[in-house]
Amino acid sequence: MTEDTAVRRAEGGLGRNFNYLLSAYSIQTLGEGVVIAALPLLASKLTDDPRLISWVPLATELPWLLLALVGGVIVDRYDRRLLMIGAQTAQTLLLVTVALIVTLGGTRIWMIYILAFGLCVGDILFMGSSRALIPTVVRGADLETANGRNVTAETLGRMFLGPALGSVLFVLFIPLPLWVNAATYVVSIVLISRIRNAAGHFRVPPAPEAAEGRRGVVAEMMEGVRWLAGHRVLRVVVLLAATSNFSVFMAQSVTVLFARDVLGVGDAGYGVLVAAMAIGGVAGGLVSRRVVGRFGTRSVAIGVSVASALSLVAIGLFGRQPVVVVALFGVWSAGLSVWNVMAQSLSQRLVPNRLMGRVGSATRMIAFGALPLGALAGGLVAAAYGLTAPWVVGGVVHLTVALLTLPALLRWPSVIEAPPA
């Protein structure tokens, strides 16, 4: 029995380290949900141009496309717990700076872009480190349980409670969501600092290439990319995730205008709408472990891809009332939660620990890098064809790719286990 396993059994459940990790992730995602709702609202006070507003989510996700691979090398080179603390400290300082400017009435839309971009840069290191830590603090048999709790916490904070709270705080006092987000990061830093590194697993032994400087960084990045490209299961997972992200962000990039002009809801109602749209995600996170265990990876991948695509098309065609949009988007958000648990657990089982950061960053560069591209496309489509068009176009794109990858999905084994060590 390893030292880590003995400690977990003595503590019960998934262990103290995971509880601190989950608590920190929960509080910081709540803060992110608050500011995710506030930034488009703040931009809408400065412009009505759907292209300029779509640049807010574009800036929010663009670092995944530009910097994810470098972030993965950093995650695999340095102490992952300290990286989480450092990233959130920088995010806090950025939030406080912009919050002061907004409080003093000097807001410019380019400041919103810089804030969104900077927060995402911190998330690259924080999320990469957090997900790489999970397999070192819980047993392999508990990965679905741990990831299910993580996904539920993320959905509750970033998609459900946070946006509703953020819109209410915005109505009360425009810069208040920024201050609240900064406060949640401070609490998260305190919780992460409580995680103990007794087993010495939070830093991976350096790769031989690390001593070669810039050339070593490039070599390490490409090692993760090549590993991902050569894995027939994970590369299909990443392709479908990227397509889903691109498609939904086409619509979400202008949701603040869609909610106001098509559904007829105000600033406070916008946050409530976004929160209600995440109800399916909360439910999906709660049952995700059982769903993946019952149906297997292959069935989950096929079912979620097709159902999610159809739900987007249906919103574009029939979503003219808030309750209809909430119900239809609930299908997509529930599928997202189940998909995330399946994909994260699969990756954590299959990817070697020494490559966890780099393969994870390559995965997120492709999957999350599709988000800013979707936001850019959504702004252009909405400006040309109206605010409902991004839903339909995005759903059709998603469904087309899902059907094209169906033969590859059918060749998967129904249950995929980790290869022998």
N, C-alpha and C positions, 0 to 999 in steps of 0.2 A: 504493500500500500504506500503510495507517495505521500509526502508531507501535505500537499494541497488537498488530496482526497481525505486524509485524516482530519484536517481542519474543517473541511466542508461537512463531514459527517458529525463532528462535534457541534458545529454551529446549527445544523439542520437546514433544510431547504437547499438553496443554491449557494449559500455562503455569504459571509459578511462583505467580502470584496465585491461580489456581484450586486448585493443590495445597495452599496454605496454608488457603484457604477450606474445602476438603474435609476437611483434617486437623482443623481446628477443629470443624467440624460433626460429624465422627466421634467425637471425644473427648467433646464435650459431650452428644451423644445417648447415648453409653455411660453417662455419669453420670446422665442422665435415666432410662435404663432401670433402673439400680440403685435409684433412689428411687421409681420407679413401682411396683416390686415391694414395696418396703419400706413405703410409706404404707398400703396396705390391710391389710398384716400388722400394722402398728402399731395401726391402728384396730380390728382384730379382737381385740386384746388388751384393748381398753377396752370393747367392746360386741359383742353377737351380733345386734343389730337390723339386718336387711338394709337398712332405709331409711337408718339413720345411716351404715352403711358405704357405701351408694351415693352418699352426699353427698361422699365423698372424690373419686371421679372427676367428680362434678358440679362441685365447687370447682375441680378441675384444669382444666376446660374452659370454665367459665362466663365468664371474661374475653373469650373469643372472641366471645361473643354481645353483651357489654356494651361492649367497648372496641376492637374490631378496626378500626372505621371511623376512630376518632381515631388509632389507631396507624398506619393507612395514610397519613394526612395528615402525620404526623411523619416517616415513612419518605421521603415525597416532598419534604419541606422541608429535611431536614438530611443531613449526611454519613453515609452508610449504614454505613461501616466504624466510625466513632466511635459510632454508635448501638449496634452489636453489642457493642462493648467496654463501653459504659456499662450496657447491659442486663445483661450477665453479671456485671459488678461488683456491681450491686444484688442479683442473685440469689445471689451468693456470700455477701454480708453477711447476707441473710435465712437462708440455710441454716446458716451458722455460729451465728447467734443461736438458732435452734430446736434445733440439734444440742447446744448447751450445755445448754439446758433439759432435753432428753431425757436427756443424760448425767447430769444432777443428779437425775433422777427426778421432775421436776415436770410430766410430760406431761398435757395435757388434750386431748380430741378436737377442740375448737374450734381448737387450735393447728395441728393437722394440716390443717384446712380453710384456715386463713390461709396456711400455707406453700404448699399446693397452688395457691391462688388467686394468690399473689404470684409464684410461679415461672412461671405461665402468662402473667401480665402481661409479664414479661421476654421470654418466648418470642414474644409478638406482635411486639415490636420486632426481636428477633433473627432470627426466621424470615422476617419481611417484608423485612428488609434483606438477608439472605443470598440469598434467591431473586431479589430485584431486582438483586443484583450479578452473578449468573451470566451474563446476556446481555451484560454489559459486559466480562467477562474471558475469554469464549470466543466463537468464531465461531458464527454461526447454524447452520451445518452440523453443529456439534459439540454442539448442545443435548441431543439424546437421549443421547449418550454421557455428558455431564456430569451430567445429571439421573439417568441410570441409576446412576452411581457414588454420587451423593448418596442416592438411595433405598436402594441396597444398604447403604451405611454406616449409614443411619438404622435399617434393619431389623435389621442385625447388632447395633447398639448398643442401641437402645431396645426392641426386641422379642425379641432372641435372647440375646446375651451378657449385657446389663445385668440383666434380670430374674433370670437364674440366679445371677449374682454377687450381686445384691442380697439374694436370699433366703438365700444362704449366709452373707453378712456379717451379716444380721439375726439368724440363729441364733447366730453367734459372739458378737455384741455389738450389741444393738438399735440404738444410735445410729450405728454404724459406716457404714451406707449413706449417711447424711447427710453425714458427713465426707468420704467418698470422692467424692460428687457435687460438693461444694464444691471439692475438689482438681482435678477434671476441668475445672471452669469456669475455674480459674486457668490451667491449661495452655492452654485454648481462647483466653483473653484474650491470652496471649503470642503464640500463632500468628496471631491476627487482626492484632495490632500489626505483624506482619512483612509484611502485604499493602501494596504500594506503589501510590500513586495518581498515577502518572506522567502518565496521560492525562486526569486531571481528571474522570473519569466517575462518581465516587462520590457526588456531590451534584448533584441536578437543579436547573437554574435555577428560582428561585421563580416561582410563578404570580402573576399580577396581583392575585388575590383575597387573597394572603397578608398584604398590608398592612392588610386591613380588620379584623383582630383576630378576635373570636369569630364575626362574621358570615362572615368569609372562611373560617374552618375549616369551618363548616356548608356553605358553597357548594362547597368543595373535596371534602368527603365525598360530597355528592350528585352531583358530576360523575362520580366513580368508580362510584357505584351506577347512575346513568343509563346510563353506557357499558356496563356489564355487562348490565343489563336489556335493552338494545337489541341485543345480539349474540345471534343465534339459536342459534349453536353453543355458546358458553360458558355461556349460561344453562341449557341442558339438562345440560351437564357438572356444573354446580354443584348443580342439583336432585338428580341421581343421587348425587353425592358426599354431599350432606347426608342423603339417605335411607339410604345405606349406613352412614354414621356413626351416625345415630340408631338404626338396627336393631342394629348390632353392640354398641353401648354399652349397650343394654338388657340384654344378657347379661353383658358384661364388667364392669358396675358391681357385680355380685355374684359374680364368678368366684371370689373367694377362698373364699366359702361353698360354691359349686358344687363346687370342687375338694375341699374338706374333707368335705362331707356327702354328695355324690353319687358322686364318684370315689374318695374315701377317701385323699387324699394329705395330708401334713403341711405344716408351714411351709416346709421346704427343698424338698419335692416340689412345692409350689406354684410356686416360681420356675422349677424345671426344666420343669414342665408349660407355663408361659407361654412359656419359651424354645423348647421343642419345637414349640409351636403356630406359631412364627414361621419354622420351617424353610422352609415354602413361600414366605414372603416373601423370604427370602434367595435362593432359586432364581429367583423371579420377577424380582428386581432384576438378577440376572446376565444374564438372557435378554431383559429388557424391551425394549432397543433393537432387537434383531432381531425380536421379536414385533410391535412397533409398525410397524417398517419393512416387514415381510412382509405383515401383514394390514390395516394402515391404521387410522386413527382410528375410523371408524364400526364396523368389525367388533370392535375391541377394546372399545368402549363397550358394545355389545350383549352380547357373549359374557361379559365380566367381570360385568356387572350381573346377568344371569340365573344364572350359575354361583355367584356369591357368595351370592345369596339362597337358592338351594337348599341350599347347604352349611350355612347357619344352621338351616334347618328340620330337616335331617338330624341335626344335633347334638342338637337338642331331642328328637327322636323316638327316636334310636338311640344317643346318646352316653352310655353308662354305664361305659365303660372308658377309661382315659387314652389308650391307643393309638388307639382309634376317634375320640376327640375331636381328637387331634393330626392324624390323617389328614384328617378332614373340614375342620378349620379351616385346614389347609394349602392347601386350594383357595381359601378366602377370602383368606388372607394373600398367596398368589402373585398372585391377581387384583388385590389392593390395590397391590402393587409395580408391576405393569404399568400399572395405571390411573394411578398417580401420575406415572410417567414420561410417559405420553401427555398427561395433563392439564397438567402443568407446562410441557412443551415447547410445547404448543399455546398456552397463555396467554402464554408468553414471546415467541412469534412474533407473536401477534395484537395484544397490548396495547402502545400507545405507551409509550416509556420514561418520559415525564413523568407518566403515569398508573399506572405499574407498582405503586407502593405502594398507591394508593387502590383500584384495581381488585382487586389481590391481597387487600387487607384486606376488601373487600366480599365477595369469594369465600370467604375464610376465616371471615368473620362468619356466613355462611349455612351453609357446610359444617361448620366446627368448632363453630358455635353450636348445631348439632343434637346434639352430644355430651352436653352437660349435660342437655338435654331427654330424651335417650335414657336417661341414667343415672337421672334422676328417675323416668321411666316404668318402667325396669327394676326399681327398688326396690319400687315399688308393685305391679307385676305379680308379682314373686317373693313378696312378703309375702302376696298374696291367693291365688295359684295354685301356688306352689312354685318351686323353683330352676331347673327345666327350662323353665318356661313362657316366660321372656323370649327364649330362643333361637327357639322356634316363632313367637311373636308377631312378633318382629323380622324373621325371615325372610319371613313372609307379607306384612308391610308393604313390605319391600324388593322382593319379587317383584311385588306389585301395582303399585307405582310404575314399575318397569322395564317392565312390559307396557303401562302407560298411555302411557309416553313412546316406545314402539317406533315409532309412525308418524313422530314427529319425527326420531328417529334414522335411519330409512330414507331421509329426505329429505336427509341430509347427503351431500356428495360423499365418495367413498371415501378420498381423501387431501385434507387441508386445508392449504394453504400460506398463508404470510403475504401480505397485500395489498401491492402495490407501494408503496414509500416515497413 
